[in-house]
Amino acid sequence: MAGCTAGATAVALMAPQTLAQLLEAAVNHHQAGNLKKAEQLYLKALKHDPNQPDALNLLGVLTQQLGNTPKALSLFEQAIEAAPHLASIHFNKGKSLHDDGRIEGAKAAYEMALSCDPRFPGAILNLSVLLQEKDQTEEALKYLNTLIKLAPDHQKAHYNIGKCYQAQCRFDDALIAFNKALGFNPNDHDAHFAIANTFSDIANYDDAIKHIKIAITIKPGWAQAYNNWANYLAGQDKHEEAVSVFDQAISCEPNNINARVNRSLSLLTLGKLEAGWKDYKYRAESDAPYYRTVASELPRWDGSDLRDKSILVWNEQGLGEEILFASLLSDLAKIASRCTLLCSPKLYLVFKRSFSHFPGLEITNSEHTQFTDSDFDFQTSLADLGRFFRSSLSKFPKPTPYLTWNPALRNSFRADLEERFGKNRKFVGISWASDNPIIGKEKTVPLGQWQTLLSSPGVTFINVQYGSAAMDTAVLPPELRRNIVTVNTVNLDGDLEDTLALLGALDEFVTSSNTTAHLAGAAGVQTHVMVPRARARIWYWFLEGSSGPWYAAVHLHRPNRAGTFEDAMGNIAKGLL
């Protein structure tokens, strides 16, 4: 128990033996978990000497254990006033502040403890943990390396060094540190858990599963470990097995939202839509960072009758998902008296034109729209519409284009391309990267895999890549680079109105799984999408198949056994001849 082994200070002269015995008995009860009796004895000691620092300090620790942080901090302040140079008091104050989320105050308290005793292991360790929470891993490593010099066999120090290296993506170094920690305590479930996650980070799911199973053996019923095990199976595209392990996680902890949402993603990937939608509704409550909500107390729509009712609809995910789930707006518009979509600014003009023919459907720019709850009867996320309108694959209607481009702008782009390069050439758009902050790198198809396609005769390739990756063509040989054209009048990072018109001017479009894949697909452009494997593949592309239920003109291409798309590029190139 932190702080309960502080060295005794000088006690009051009036009854030294009695006070010492009281403190010793209090500490014994405290360490045995008899908190009520320990509290009584600490208070009795303080009656002998109201400024006795050990009694104040340890009563503060006990009070913090009971969940009364303000009172605990008051006791620590009294103890500091009585013994300002006693490191354990500052340390315990730091722990209370840390537990209360007051990071800067905790940091100052730990630093004060170290100014009193630079060799205090607990303060060094806790300060390093705090710095990790602030993403200051280099600074944390300095403290941890100091601790290792003081105590080479400090198991928690090695473990936290591993955590720092893992955060820095130094995965080999992390595994070395975690294994050193295991060397001092082979039954440390946290170390096995961390090793499993590190192996997962480098897609070594077999070793990840091996260690997560050991962690569960040491700590049975650990829902988070079962959840991670299931995620590793999903990372291997073993979604049926993953669902079974997610079930075990939920059995251990029925209210584990992460396990429920992750299970829903595996079920959706398998095409088991009705079962998948059931828990997908909890995603905004999960740890996933990409699900957003709106600030509204409106009741969520539950599928009830919307005649004479109004409903507010909003997007929670990326632009690609907003386009995909917008295919469900027609279903909603048929049954609601009035529905209003809070649309992303980049899609506002496209959606405004494309959905203008639906009576009762209003498209508004989410950045410029103000509303009150009294304006609507219900609210729903675009994605949640799937639960009511696409409960099985058989409920999908035959897909038809639902986004329309500006015809004058599209014709202008086409005329310009034909004037510059000739009417007999094919114009094929290309986009190879995703800017998804979590899985964008895994969704990206490196340009080295495109060379067969880019060598196709009679084809001019149009760069439709947005973001910083637009300049990646510099890695290509000059003869291929010369055949890739950028239309400078189109801002690919701006409003999607121009991008959609440009896509409409093309004969075909080849892309990674990104926003433009959805934009082109929803508009009926002949589109080839390179669908990544496992973790990077979003559920709506499903596990297999060369087509899906969302878009009529989208052809799905899966990676070869080596995990690359050269074979797909070769097949597309043949189709262009």
MIGUVO-421415 format. One line per field, with one value per residue (C-alpha): x, y, z; residue number from 1; residue in one letter. Coordinates in steps of 0.1 Angstrom, whole numbers, padded with zeros to 4 digits. Layout:
// MIGUVO-421415
px: X, ...
py: Y, ...
pz: Z, ...
i: NUM, ...
aa: a, ...
This chain:
// MIGUVO-421415
px: 0000, 0016, 0028, 0021, 0057, 0069, 0097, 0084, 0092, 0098, 0066, 0053, 0072, 0040, 0034, 0059, 0054, 0016, 0016, 0042, 0021, -0011, 0006, 0020, -0014, -0031, -0006, -0011, -0049, -0045, -0023, -0047, -0076, -0094, -0099, -0125, -0103, -0072, -0091, -0101, -0065, -0051, -0077, -0068, -0031, -0040, -0057, -0023, -0006, -0028, 0003, 0018, 0028, 0028, -0007, -0019, -0002, -0015, -0050, -0049, -0041, -0069, -0093, -0084, -0090, -0125, -0131, -0130, -0103, -0109, -0106, -0075, -0058, -0066, -0049, -0018, -0016, -0016, 0010, 0032, 0029, 0041, 0069, 0075, 0105, 0089, 0089, 0061, 0036, 0042, 0041, 0007, -0007, 0005, -0013, -0046, -0043, -0034, -0064, -0086, -0074, -0055, -0024, -0004, -0009, 0001, 0032, 0042, 0037, 0057, 0085, 0084, 0087, 0118, 0133, 0130, 0143, 0157, 0159, 0122, 0112, 0075, 0077, 0100, 0077, 0045, 0059, 0070, 0034, 0020, 0044, 0033, -0003, 0008, 0024, 0058, 0074, 0110, 0108, 0092, 0121, 0146, 0130, 0125, 0162, 0171, 0149, 0166, 0200, 0188, 0169, 0179, 0153, 0124, 0097, 0073, 0101, 0109, 0072, 0067, 0098, 0081, 0049, 0070, 0086, 0053, 0038, 0068, 0063, 0096, 0080, 0112, 0125, 0091, 0090, 0125, 0115, 0082, 0101, 0126, 0095, 0083, 0117, 0111, 0075, 0064, 0028, 0024, -0009, -0004, 0030, 0015, -0014, 0011, 0032, 0000, -0009, 0026, 0025, -0009, 0007, 0030, 0002, 0018, -0016, -0005, 0019, -0005, -0031, -0006, 0002, -0034, -0044, -0017, -0030, -0065, -0051, -0035, -0065, -0096, -0127, -0108, -0133, -0108, -0084, -0111, -0121, -0085, -0082, -0113, -0099, -0067, -0089, -0107, -0073, -0068, -0103, -0115, -0147, -0168, -0142, -0140, -0177, -0175, -0147, -0165, -0194, -0170, -0160, -0196, -0203, -0176, -0188, -0223, -0219, -0186, -0195, -0162, -0168, -0203, -0194, -0165, -0187, -0212, -0184, -0175, -0212, -0217, -0185, -0200, -0232, -0252, -0268, -0297, -0275, -0248, -0269, -0282, -0250, -0236, -0260, -0236, -0206, -0206, -0202, -0172, -0135, -0134, -0124, -0143, -0180, -0195, -0228, -0247, -0255, -0292, -0315, -0340, -0351, -0334, -0357, -0366, -0383, -0417, -0443, -0430, -0462, -0468, -0433, -0400, -0366, -0331, -0304, -0267, -0234, -0211, -0182, -0161, -0172, -0172, -0196, -0218, -0220, -0227, -0254, -0270, -0283, -0308, -0323, -0348, -0362, -0365, -0380, -0408, -0421, -0413, -0433, -0401, -0365, -0335, -0299, -0270, -0247, -0209, -0199, -0179, -0209, -0235, -0238, -0237, -0264, -0285, -0287, -0289, -0317, -0338, -0365, -0375, -0404, -0399, -0362, -0341, -0303, -0285, -0249, -0239, -0215, -0241, -0273, -0287, -0316, -0335, -0348, -0383, -0379, -0379, -0396, -0367, -0330, -0309, -0275, -0273, -0256, -0284, -0308, -0293, -0308, -0343, -0340, -0312, -0317, -0305, -0288, -0321, -0335, -0311, -0329, -0311, -0285, -0289, -0269, -0282, -0256, -0257, -0230, -0232, -0237, -0222, -0191, -0188, -0191, -0165, -0140, -0146, -0142, -0110, -0095, -0104, -0091, -0057, -0052, -0076, -0111, -0098, -0080, -0095, -0095, -0090, -0089, -0066, -0065, -0043, -0043, -0066, -0062, -0080, -0059, -0061, -0060, -0052, -0017, -0031, -0058, -0033, -0021, 0015, 0021, 0047, 0018, 0002, 0029, 0013, -0019, -0001, 0017, -0016, -0015, -0040, -0049, -0044, -0046, -0061, -0048, -0079, -0058, -0066, -0044, -0006, -0004, -0012, 0025, 0034, 0037, 0073, 0083, 0073, 0096, 0095, 0078, 0048, 0047, 0043, 0011, -0006, -0024, -0035, -0065, -0053, -0087, -0101, -0094, -0094, -0092, -0121, -0158, -0166, -0187, -0158, -0144, -0177, -0179, -0144, -0152, -0182, -0160, -0139, -0143, -0133, -0119, -0094, -0090, -0081, -0109, -0113, -0138, -0136, -0145, -0179, -0183, -0177, -0197, -0228, -0228, -0226, -0190, -0174, -0152, -0125, -0119, -0089, -0104, -0077, -0076, -0087, -0084, -0081, -0112, -0143, -0172, -0194, -0171, -0178, -0154, -0155, -0170, -0163, -0194, -0215, -0250, -0243, -0232, -0241, -0209, -0183, -0160, -0143, -0107, -0092, -0054, -0035, -0019, 0010, -0013, -0007, -0029, -0006, -0028, -0059, -0041, -0031, -0067, -0080, -0053, -0065, -0100, -0089, -0075
py: 0000, 0033, 0055, 0032, 0023, 0059, 0061, 0072, 0108, 0120, 0117, 0140, 0138, 0135, 0099, 0085, 0048, 0050, 0070, 0047, 0017, 0033, 0041, 0005, -0010, 0014, 0005, -0033, -0029, -0007, -0032, -0061, -0042, -0034, 0002, 0011, 0000, 0016, 0049, 0048, 0043, 0070, 0095, 0083, 0090, 0124, 0132, 0127, 0149, 0167, 0175, 0140, 0138, 0100, 0097, 0126, 0111, 0075, 0087, 0106, 0074, 0056, 0084, 0084, 0046, 0054, 0077, 0111, 0129, 0165, 0153, 0132, 0162, 0183, 0157, 0156, 0194, 0193, 0166, 0186, 0216, 0194, 0177, 0195, 0174, 0139, 0126, 0100, 0127, 0145, 0111, 0102, 0137, 0131, 0098, 0114, 0142, 0117, 0094, 0125, 0134, 0165, 0158, 0190, 0190, 0154, 0160, 0189, 0167, 0138, 0162, 0176, 0141, 0136, 0169, 0155, 0120, 0117, 0079, 0074, 0045, 0050, 0087, 0080, 0053, 0072, 0103, 0082, 0068, 0103, 0115, 0085, 0097, 0131, 0113, 0125, 0091, 0103, 0122, 0091, 0069, 0092, 0086, 0049, 0044, 0062, 0038, 0008, 0021, 0024, -0010, -0032, -0058, -0033, -0053, -0024, -0002, -0027, -0031, 0007, 0010, -0015, 0007, 0037, 0018, 0005, 0040, 0051, 0021, 0006, -0028, -0049, -0028, -0030, -0068, -0070, -0048, -0067, -0100, -0086, -0077, -0113, -0126, -0111, -0121, -0148, -0146, -0109, -0109, -0072, -0080, -0109, -0086, -0059, -0084, -0097, -0061, -0055, -0086, -0074, -0040, -0059, -0082, -0112, -0125, -0161, -0149, -0123, -0150, -0172, -0145, -0133, -0169, -0170, -0137, -0151, -0183, -0161, -0138, -0158, -0139, -0109, -0094, -0070, -0098, -0119, -0088, -0084, -0121, -0118, -0087, -0107, -0134, -0107, -0094, -0128, -0126, -0155, -0137, -0167, -0176, -0140, -0138, -0168, -0152, -0118, -0138, -0150, -0114, -0103, -0133, -0121, -0085, -0080, -0042, -0042, -0018, -0023, -0061, -0056, -0031, -0052, -0083, -0063, -0054, -0090, -0100, -0072, -0083, -0118, -0103, -0112, -0077, -0081, -0095, -0070, -0039, -0048, -0039, -0015, 0011, 0013, 0024, 0061, 0048, 0027, 0037, 0041, 0077, 0081, 0080, 0114, 0125, 0158, 0178, 0170, 0155, 0144, 0108, 0083, 0070, 0034, 0026, 0038, 0055, 0088, 0100, 0136, 0135, 0152, 0137, 0151, 0130, 0135, 0118, 0104, 0090, 0100, 0114, 0080, 0066, 0097, 0090, 0053, 0056, 0085, 0058, 0051, 0086, 0077, 0050, 0075, 0102, 0079, 0073, 0106, 0138, 0158, 0149, 0172, 0160, 0178, 0174, 0178, 0211, 0193, 0174, 0201, 0212, 0176, 0164, 0195, 0188, 0150, 0148, 0178, 0156, 0141, 0160, 0167, 0161, 0191, 0192, 0216, 0225, 0212, 0241, 0268, 0251, 0260, 0241, 0235, 0202, 0216, 0216, 0178, 0148, 0123, 0121, 0094, 0088, 0081, 0048, 0037, 0038, 0005, -0012, -0004, -0005, -0031, -0058, -0085, -0086, -0095, -0061, -0042, -0029, -0031, -0004, 0027, 0059, 0085, 0113, 0136, 0159, 0193, 0185, 0217, 0213, 0176, 0184, 0212, 0188, 0162, 0187, 0200, 0165, 0156, 0188, 0183, 0146, 0136, 0120, 0086, 0082, 0067, 0088, 0068, 0084, 0071, 0075, 0053, 0066, 0071, 0098, 0078, 0086, 0051, 0027, 0050, 0035, 0000, 0011, 0028, 0009, 0019, 0033, 0006, -0018, 0003, 0001, -0025, -0005, 0028, 0013, 0007, 0021, 0046, 0057, 0091, 0088, 0116, 0122, 0123, 0118, 0143, 0153, 0152, 0119, 0137, 0143, 0106, 0102, 0115, 0079, 0066, 0063, 0094, 0076, 0067, 0100, 0118, 0099, 0111, 0144, 0167, 0190, 0221, 0238, 0212, 0216, 0179, 0190, 0213, 0210, 0177, 0193, 0197, 0163, 0146, 0164, 0154, 0118, 0120, 0131, 0099, 0065, 0046, 0051, 0030, 0037, 0025, 0023, 0060, 0088, 0091, 0053, 0061, 0094, 0077, 0046, 0066, 0085, 0054, 0059, 0026, 0022, -0004, -0004, -0021, -0036, -0043, -0072, -0077, -0047, -0021, -0035, -0017, -0041, -0028, -0043, -0077, -0107, -0117, -0110, -0088, -0067, -0055, -0044, -0007, 0005, -0009, 0001, -0007, -0037, -0049, -0063, -0083, -0086, -0117, -0142, -0119, -0091, -0069, -0057, -0063, -0091, -0068, -0041, -0064, -0076, -0040, -0031, -0060, -0046, -0012, -0027
pz: 0000, -0012, 0015, 0044, 0051, 0057, 0082, 0116, 0126, 0161, 0182, 0209, 0242, 0263, 0255, 0230, 0237, 0236, 0203, 0187, 0196, 0183, 0149, 0147, 0154, 0129, 0102, 0108, 0106, 0075, 0057, 0067, 0051, 0083, 0073, 0100, 0128, 0113, 0109, 0146, 0157, 0134, 0149, 0184, 0176, 0164, 0197, 0213, 0187, 0161, 0140, 0139, 0102, 0099, 0113, 0090, 0060, 0065, 0074, 0042, 0023, 0040, 0033, -0004, -0004, 0009, -0021, -0002, -0022, -0009, 0027, 0018, 0002, 0033, 0055, 0032, 0034, 0072, 0071, 0047, 0071, 0099, 0080, 0046, 0038, 0042, 0006, 0012, 0020, -0013, -0031, -0016, -0024, -0059, -0061, -0049, -0074, -0101, -0093, -0094, -0129, -0118, -0138, -0134, -0097, -0094, -0115, -0092, -0061, -0075, -0084, -0048, -0035, -0056, -0044, -0009, -0019, -0054, -0050, -0041, -0065, -0062, -0071, -0101, -0114, -0109, -0125, -0155, -0158, -0157, -0184, -0205, -0201, -0214, -0244, -0232, -0236, -0240, -0207, -0191, -0203, -0187, -0153, -0159, -0169, -0137, -0117, -0135, -0124, -0088, -0089, -0119, -0110, -0107, -0126, -0131, -0145, -0172, -0180, -0183, -0205, -0228, -0227, -0238, -0266, -0278, -0279, -0299, -0324, -0313, -0312, -0310, -0281, -0264, -0266, -0251, -0222, -0216, -0216, -0190, -0169, -0172, -0162, -0128, -0126, -0152, -0139, -0146, -0166, -0175, -0192, -0212, -0221, -0233, -0252, -0270, -0280, -0293, -0314, -0327, -0336, -0360, -0372, -0356, -0344, -0336, -0310, -0298, -0292, -0274, -0249, -0244, -0236, -0209, -0195, -0192, -0176, -0149, -0146, -0155, -0165, -0179, -0203, -0219, -0226, -0243, -0263, -0275, -0283, -0305, -0322, -0330, -0346, -0366, -0377, -0393, -0409, -0386, -0378, -0369, -0342, -0332, -0325, -0302, -0282, -0281, -0266, -0238, -0231, -0229, -0206, -0183, -0184, -0200, -0201, -0219, -0247, -0266, -0269, -0280, -0307, -0319, -0320, -0341, -0366, -0371, -0375, -0400, -0419, -0421, -0436, -0405, -0405, -0382, -0354, -0362, -0361, -0326, -0308, -0335, -0319, -0289, -0309, -0298, -0262, -0271, -0269, -0307, -0315, -0348, -0338, -0332, -0318, -0318, -0287, -0284, -0259, -0286, -0283, -0307, -0334, -0326, -0359, -0348, -0371, -0385, -0400, -0389, -0372, -0379, -0375, -0374, -0391, -0387, -0398, -0372, -0392, -0423, -0456, -0472, -0447, -0450, -0487, -0483, -0456, -0475, -0498, -0470, -0470, -0497, -0474, -0446, -0467, -0478, -0442, -0424, -0427, -0425, -0421, -0419, -0426, -0410, -0439, -0439, -0456, -0483, -0494, -0490, -0526, -0539, -0515, -0520, -0557, -0555, -0530, -0541, -0555, -0521, -0506, -0469, -0470, -0461, -0466, -0443, -0438, -0404, -0398, -0404, -0390, -0356, -0342, -0310, -0298, -0301, -0339, -0341, -0326, -0331, -0340, -0356, -0370, -0407, -0399, -0376, -0405, -0416, -0386, -0398, -0436, -0443, -0417, -0442, -0475, -0491, -0479, -0502, -0534, -0567, -0564, -0586, -0587, -0562, -0565, -0594, -0607, -0622, -0658, -0672, -0651, -0660, -0697, -0694, -0678, -0704, -0733, -0718, -0715, -0750, -0764, -0746, -0752, -0780, -0782, -0788, -0755, -0724, -0692, -0660, -0626, -0599, -0562, -0540, -0504, -0475, -0449, -0422, -0391, -0377, -0407, -0436, -0441, -0443, -0467, -0490, -0521, -0527, -0562, -0568, -0572, -0599, -0626, -0648, -0649, -0654, -0684, -0703, -0739, -0750, -0715, -0698, -0660, -0640, -0605, -0582, -0550, -0522, -0493, -0490, -0508, -0541, -0545, -0541, -0579, -0576, -0567, -0601, -0631, -0654, -0683, -0660, -0642, -0676, -0682, -0650, -0653, -0625, -0633, -0616, -0617, -0592, -0555, -0545, -0508, -0510, -0517, -0534, -0561, -0585, -0576, -0584, -0618, -0626, -0618, -0640, -0669, -0666, -0684, -0653, -0618, -0599, -0562, -0528, -0502, -0495, -0498, -0536, -0539, -0524, -0543, -0576, -0567, -0555, -0588, -0610, -0623, -0633, -0603, -0592, -0554, -0539, -0507, -0480, -0457, -0421, -0398, -0427, -0445, -0433, -0427, -0455, -0481, -0465, -0465, -0502, -0535, -0565, -0560, -0531, -0524, -0521, -0555, -0590, -0608, -0582, -0588, -0557, -0559, -0531, -0525, -0536, -0512, -0508, -0497, -0528, -0557, -0587, -0599, -0597, -0615, -0643, -0647, -0648, -0674, -0696, -0694, -0707, -0739
i: 1, 2, 3, 4, 5, 6, 7, 8, 9, 10, 11, 12, 13, 14, 15, 16, 17, 18, 19, 20, 21, 22, 23, 24, 25, 26, 27, 28, 29, 30, 31, 32, 33, 34, 35, 36, 37, 38, 39, 40, 41, 42, 43, 44, 45, 46, 47, 48, 49, 50, 51, 52, 53, 54, 55, 56, 57, 58, 59, 60, 61, 62, 63, 64, 65, 66, 67, 68, 69, 70, 71, 72, 73, 74, 75, 76, 77, 78, 79, 80, 81, 82, 83, 84, 85, 86, 87, 88, 89, 90, 91, 92, 93, 94, 95, 96, 97, 98, 99, 100, 101, 102, 103, 104, 105, 106, 107, 108, 109, 110, 111, 112, 113, 114, 115, 116, 117, 118, 119, 120, 121, 122, 123, 124, 125, 126, 127, 128, 129, 130, 131, 132, 133, 134, 135, 136, 137, 138, 139, 140, 141, 142, 143, 144, 145, 146, 147, 148, 149, 150, 151, 152, 153, 154, 155, 156, 157, 158, 159, 160, 161, 162, 163, 164, 165, 166, 167, 168, 169, 170, 171, 172, 173, 174, 175, 176, 177, 178, 179, 180, 181, 182, 183, 184, 185, 186, 187, 188, 189, 190, 191, 192, 193, 194, 195, 196, 197, 198, 199, 200, 201, 202, 203, 204, 205, 206, 207, 208, 209, 210, 211, 212, 213, 214, 215, 216, 217, 218, 219, 220, 221, 222, 223, 224, 225, 226, 227, 228, 229, 230, 231, 232, 233, 234, 235, 236, 237, 238, 239, 240, 241, 242, 243, 244, 245, 246, 247, 248, 249, 250, 251, 252, 253, 254, 255, 256, 257, 258, 259, 260, 261, 262, 263, 264, 265, 266, 267, 268, 269, 270, 271, 272, 273, 274, 275, 276, 277, 278, 279, 280, 281, 282, 283, 284, 285, 286, 287, 288, 289, 290, 291, 292, 293, 294, 295, 296, 297, 298, 299, 300, 301, 302, 303, 304, 305, 306, 307, 308, 309, 310, 311, 312, 313, 314, 315, 316, 317, 318, 319, 320, 321, 322, 323, 324, 325, 326, 327, 328, 329, 330, 331, 332, 333, 334, 335, 336, 337, 338, 339, 340, 341, 342, 343, 344, 345, 346, 347, 348, 349, 350, 351, 352, 353, 354, 355, 356, 357, 358, 359, 360, 361, 362, 363, 364, 365, 366, 367, 368, 369, 370, 371, 372, 373, 374, 375, 376, 377, 378, 379, 380, 381, 382, 383, 384, 385, 386, 387, 388, 389, 390, 391, 392, 393, 394, 395, 396, 397, 398, 399, 400, 401, 402, 403, 404, 405, 406, 407, 408, 409, 410, 411, 412, 413, 414, 415, 416, 417, 418, 419, 420, 421, 422, 423, 424, 425, 426, 427, 428, 429, 430, 431, 432, 433, 434, 435, 436, 437, 438, 439, 440, 441, 442, 443, 444, 445, 446, 447, 448, 449, 450, 451, 452, 453, 454, 455, 456, 457, 458, 459, 460, 461, 462, 463, 464, 465, 466, 467, 468, 469, 470, 471, 472, 473, 474, 475, 476, 477, 478, 479, 480, 481, 482, 483, 484, 485, 486, 487, 488, 489, 490, 491, 492, 493, 494, 495, 496, 497, 498, 499, 500, 501, 502, 503, 504, 505, 506, 507, 508, 509, 510, 511, 512, 513, 514, 515, 516, 517, 518, 519, 520, 521, 522, 523, 524, 525, 526, 527, 528, 529, 530, 531, 532, 533, 534, 535, 536, 537, 538, 539, 540, 541, 542, 543, 544, 545, 546, 547, 548, 549, 550, 551, 552, 553, 554, 555, 556, 557, 558, 559, 560, 561, 562, 563, 564, 565, 566, 567, 568, 569, 570, 571, 572, 573, 574, 575, 576, 577
aa: m, a, g, c, t, a, g, a, t, a, v, a, l, m, a, p, q, t, l, a, q, l, l, e, a, a, v, n, h, h, q, a, g, n, l, k, k, a, e, q, l, y, l, k, a, l, k, h, d, p, n, q, p, d, a, l, n, l, l, g, v, l, t, q, q, l, g, n, t, p, k, a, l, s, l, f, e, q, a, i, e, a, a, p, h, l, a, s, i, h, f, n, k, g, k, s, l, h, d, d, g, r, i, e, g, a, k, a, a, y, e, m, a, l, s, c, d, p, r, f, p, g, a, i, l, n, l, s, v, l, l, q, e, k, d, q, t, e, e, a, l, k, y, l, n, t, l, i, k, l, a, p, d, h, q, k, a, h, y, n, i, g, k, c, y, q, a, q, c, r, f, d, d, a, l, i, a, f, n, k, a, l, g, f, n, p, n, d, h, d, a, h, f, a, i, a, n, t, f, s, d, i, a, n, y, d, d, a, i, k, h, i, k, i, a, i, t, i, k, p, g, w, a, q, a, y, n, n, w, a, n, y, l, a, g, q, d, k, h, e, e, a, v, s, v, f, d, q, a, i, s, c, e, p, n, n, i, n, a, r, v, n, r, s, l, s, l, l, t, l, g, k, l, e, a, g, w, k, d, y, k, y, r, a, e, s, d, a, p, y, y, r, t, v, a, s, e, l, p, r, w, d, g, s, d, l, r, d, k, s, i, l, v, w, n, e, q, g, l, g, e, e, i, l, f, a, s, l, l, s, d, l, a, k, i, a, s, r, c, t, l, l, c, s, p, k, l, y, l, v, f, k, r, s, f, s, h, f, p, g, l, e, i, t, n, s, e, h, t, q, f, t, d, s, d, f, d, f, q, t, s, l, a, d, l, g, r, f, f, r, s, s, l, s, k, f, p, k, p, t, p, y, l, t, w, n, p, a, l, r, n, s, f, r, a, d, l, e, e, r, f, g, k, n, r, k, f, v, g, i, s, w, a, s, d, n, p, i, i, g, k, e, k, t, v, p, l, g, q, w, q, t, l, l, s, s, p, g, v, t, f, i, n, v, q, y, g, s, a, a, m, d, t, a, v, l, p, p, e, l, r, r, n, i, v, t, v, n, t, v, n, l, d, g, d, l, e, d, t, l, a, l, l, g, a, l, d, e, f, v, t, s, s, n, t, t, a, h, l, a, g, a, a, g, v, q, t, h, v, m, v, p, r, a, r, a, r, i, w, y, w, f, l, e, g, s, s, g, p, w, y, a, a, v, h, l, h, r, p, n, r, a, g, t, f, e, d, a, m, g, n, i, a, k, g, l, l
